[in-house]
């Protein structure tokens, strides 16, 4: 999965915000609670 595909999916969910934390990690949250974190440096790996 590419970062843009992940961003598109996460941001399609209601009330999601994105932020960069710890210098190079893209984080997605709802109500201040993180539900997805990935490195902005690829490649992304499928873990499910």
C-alpha positions as CSV (number, residue, x, y, z in Angstrom):
1,X,0.0,0.0,0.0
2,X,1.2,3.5,-0.8
3,X,1.0,6.4,1.6
4,X,-1.4,8.3,-0.6
5,X,-3.8,5.3,-0.7
6,X,-3.6,5.1,3.1
7,X,-4.2,8.8,3.5
8,X,-7.1,8.7,1.2
9,X,-8.7,5.9,3.1
10,X,-8.1,7.3,6.6
11,X,-9.3,10.8,5.6
12,X,-12.5,9.4,4.1
13,X,-13.5,8.4,7.6
14,X,-15.6,10.9,9.7
15,X,-13.8,13.3,12.0
16,X,-10.3,12.1,11.1
17,X,-7.3,14.5,11.5
18,X,-3.8,13.9,10.4
19,X,-0.5,15.0,12.0
20,X,3.2,14.3,11.7
21,X,4.7,13.2,15.1
22,X,8.1,12.2,16.2
23,X,9.7,13.8,13.1
24,X,8.7,11.3,10.4
25,X,5.5,9.4,11.4
26,X,2.2,10.2,9.8
27,X,-0.6,9.8,12.4
28,X,-4.3,9.7,12.0
29,X,-6.6,10.4,14.9
30,X,-10.3,10.8,15.9
31,X,-11.0,12.9,18.9
32,X,-7.3,13.0,19.8
33,X,-7.0,9.2,19.8
34,X,-4.6,7.7,17.3
35,X,-5.8,4.8,15.3
36,X,-3.2,4.6,12.5
37,X,0.5,5.5,12.5
38,X,3.0,4.9,9.7
39,X,6.4,6.0,8.8
40,X,6.5,8.6,6.0
41,X,9.6,6.7,4.6
42,X,8.5,3.8,2.5
43,X,7.9,1.2,1.6
44,X,4.8,0.4,3.7
45,X,4.3,-3.2,4.7
46,X,1.0,-5.0,5.0
47,X,0.8,-6.4,8.6
48,X,-2.7,-7.7,8.5
